[in-house]
Amino acid sequence: MQSFDELRTACSQPEDETAVGDLVEAGGEHRESAGGAAPDAEHTGRTDLDRSFHAALDLVPGLRDTVASGHREQRFVGTADLPNQYRTSVGPGWALLGDAGHHKDPSTGMGIADAFLSADLLAEAIHSTRAGRPVDDALGDYRHQRDQLTADGFELALSTARLAPLSNRLTAFYRAAAAQPEVVERIFGILSGSVPIRDVYSVPNIASVLAQANS
Ligand SMILES: Cc1cc2nc3c(=O)[nH]c(=O)nc-3n(C[C@H](O)[C@H](O)[C@H](O)COP(=O)(O)OP(=O)(O)OC[C@H]3O[C@@H](n4cnc5c(N)ncnc54)[C@H](O)[C@@H]3O)c2cc1C
């Protein structure tokens, strides 16, 4: 069995210079709707699930043998289209929260934290109207804050969902981070929603983690 690090290396291509840090630095360009085109059945492998599943296993060295040593318990179960989008989320007397208002590919596992975040923000906004604040103002703030606080996660999800090989820089970053427990903790903090993405994947922070590894 190969180590996680070896698998990462096997799946990385040195030519690719795209980094999550670059995307985050670039800021949130994708608003209202991004990547919404529905994939066709052939592209998603729905026409021959068994063949597509086993072909995908071959992408990770050794995984086919590991899976072959077990047996399948039940039929394949998939999900419907997974749009990456921000819907208009407030209007006169109504508001959307959670996936209804903002949905992204689940590959980063951030949807539940973001659903709670939007519920919290909306509850605060509604509560603020008890002191006489106009409802439209409060709902407008809710939408603005939700968009701001989820923007970086949206970029990260779009980047992760492409399933592109890691760049040289990110590969080196994860290798260096593996020996720095506080950095590992912050990386997982991003996925739970407790750490802002910029605090970890900014260009200066990546440089600092690499420098620490080389010192
Ligand atoms: C395959 C997959 C894996 C995922 N993995 C993760 C993960 O690991 N970590 C993570 O954080 N997130 C993950 N997510 C995302 C996460 O599930 C969602 O972001 C989260 O559940 C959104 O919560 P929600 O309350 O907004 O919507 P939902 O959980 O979808 O709840 C909406 C509810 O409303 C009900 N409903 C819909 N229409 C009506 C109606 N007209 N009347 C009454 N009820 C209605 C639905 O049946 C549903 O129960 C994953 C998503 C998918 C698809």
The ligand as a Tripos MOL2 file, in Angstrom:
@<TRIPOS>MOLECULE
LIG
   53    58     1     0     0
SMALL
NO_CHARGES

@<TRIPOS>ATOM
      1 C1        -23.0970   13.6600   -2.3240 C.3       1 LIG1
      2 C2        -23.0390   14.8270   -1.3580 C.ar      1 LIG1
      3 C3        -22.0990   14.8050   -0.3470 C.ar      1 LIG1
      4 C4        -22.0100   15.8610    0.5570 C.ar      1 LIG1
      5 N1        -21.0750   15.8230    1.5460 N.ar      1 LIG1
      6 C5        -20.9960   16.8390    2.4280 C.ar      1 LIG1
      7 C6        -20.0470   16.8080    3.4970 C.ar      1 LIG1
      8 O1        -19.2810   15.8430    3.6590 O.2       1 LIG1
      9 N2        -19.9940   17.8510    4.3490 N.ar      1 LIG1
     10 C7        -20.8310   18.9300    4.2110 C.ar      1 LIG1
     11 O2        -20.7510   19.8740    5.0040 O.2       1 LIG1
     12 N3        -21.7470   18.9820    3.2230 N.ar      1 LIG1
     13 C8        -21.8550   17.9630    2.3270 C.ar      1 LIG1
     14 N4        -22.7990   18.0250    1.3310 N.ar      1 LIG1
     15 C9        -23.6380   19.2130    1.2120 C.3       1 LIG1
     16 C10       -24.7280   19.2370    2.2860 C.3       1 LIG1
     17 O3        -25.4590   18.0130    2.2470 O.3       1 LIG1
     18 C11       -25.6600   20.4150    2.0140 C.3       1 LIG1
     19 O4        -24.9170   21.5850    1.7590 O.3       1 LIG1
     20 C12       -26.5750   20.6640    3.2040 C.3       1 LIG1
     21 O5        -27.3300   19.5010    3.4850 O.3       1 LIG1
     22 C13       -27.5080   21.8330    2.9190 C.3       1 LIG1
     23 O6        -28.4480   21.9250    3.9590 O.3       1 LIG1
     24 P1        -29.8590   22.5890    3.6740 P.3       1 LIG1
     25 O7        -30.6000   22.5340    4.9620 O.co2     1 LIG1
     26 O8        -29.6820   23.9150    3.0180 O.co2     1 LIG1
     27 O9        -30.5730   21.6920    2.5570 O.3       1 LIG1
     28 P2        -31.0050   20.1660    2.6550 P.3       1 LIG1
     29 O10       -30.1510   19.3940    3.5890 O.co2     1 LIG1
     30 O11       -31.1110   19.7070    1.2230 O.co2     1 LIG1
     31 O12       -32.4390   20.2310    3.3070 O.3       1 LIG1
     32 C14       -33.5620   20.7060    2.5880 C.3       1 LIG1
     33 C15       -34.7480   19.8640    3.0280 C.3       1 LIG1
     34 O13       -35.9400   20.4560    2.4950 O.3       1 LIG1
     35 C16       -36.7520   19.4350    1.9830 C.3       1 LIG1
     36 N5        -37.6220   20.0320    0.9690 N.ar      1 LIG1
     37 C17       -37.3160   20.4060   -0.2950 C.ar      1 LIG1
     38 N6        -38.3800   20.9220   -0.9140 N.ar      1 LIG1
     39 C18       -39.3870   20.9030   -0.0100 C.ar      1 LIG1
     40 C19       -40.7360   21.3330   -0.0640 C.ar      1 LIG1
     41 N7        -41.2660   21.8940   -1.1320 N.pl3     1 LIG1
     42 N8        -41.4920   21.1680    1.0470 N.ar      1 LIG1
     43 C20       -40.9800   20.6190    2.1790 C.ar      1 LIG1
     44 N9        -39.6850   20.2130    2.2620 N.ar      1 LIG1
     45 C21       -38.9240   20.3520    1.1920 C.ar      1 LIG1
     46 C22       -35.7960   18.4040    1.4230 C.3       1 LIG1
     47 O14       -36.3930   17.1330    1.3210 O.3       1 LIG1
     48 C23       -34.6890   18.4390    2.4750 C.3       1 LIG1
     49 O15       -34.9450   17.5390    3.5350 O.3       1 LIG1
     50 C24       -22.9130   16.9600    0.4320 C.ar      1 LIG1
     51 C25       -23.8690   16.9700   -0.5950 C.ar      1 LIG1
     52 C26       -23.9360   15.9130   -1.4740 C.ar      1 LIG1
     53 C27       -24.9800   15.9320   -2.5650 C.3       1 LIG1
@<TRIPOS>BOND
     1     1     2 1
     2     2     3 ar
     3     2    52 ar
     4     3     4 ar
     5     4     5 ar
     6     4    50 ar
     7     5     6 ar
     8     6     7 ar
     9     6    13 1
    10     7     8 2
    11     7     9 ar
    12     9    10 ar
    13    10    11 2
    14    10    12 ar
    15    12    13 ar
    16    13    14 ar
    17    14    15 1
    18    14    50 ar
    19    15    16 1
    20    16    17 1
    21    16    18 1
    22    18    19 1
    23    18    20 1
    24    20    21 1
    25    20    22 1
    26    22    23 1
    27    23    24 1
    28    24    25 2
    29    24    26 1
    30    24    27 1
    31    27    28 1
    32    28    29 2
    33    28    30 1
    34    28    31 1
    35    31    32 1
    36    32    33 1
    37    33    34 1
    38    33    48 1
    39    34    35 1
    40    35    36 1
    41    35    46 1
    42    36    37 ar
    43    36    45 ar
    44    37    38 ar
    45    38    39 ar
    46    39    40 ar
    47    39    45 ar
    48    40    41 1
    49    40    42 ar
    50    42    43 ar
    51    43    44 ar
    52    44    45 ar
    53    46    47 1
    54    46    48 1
    55    48    49 1
    56    50    51 ar
    57    51    52 ar
    58    52    53 1
@<TRIPOS>SUBSTRUCTURE
     1 LIG1         1 GROUP 0 **** ****
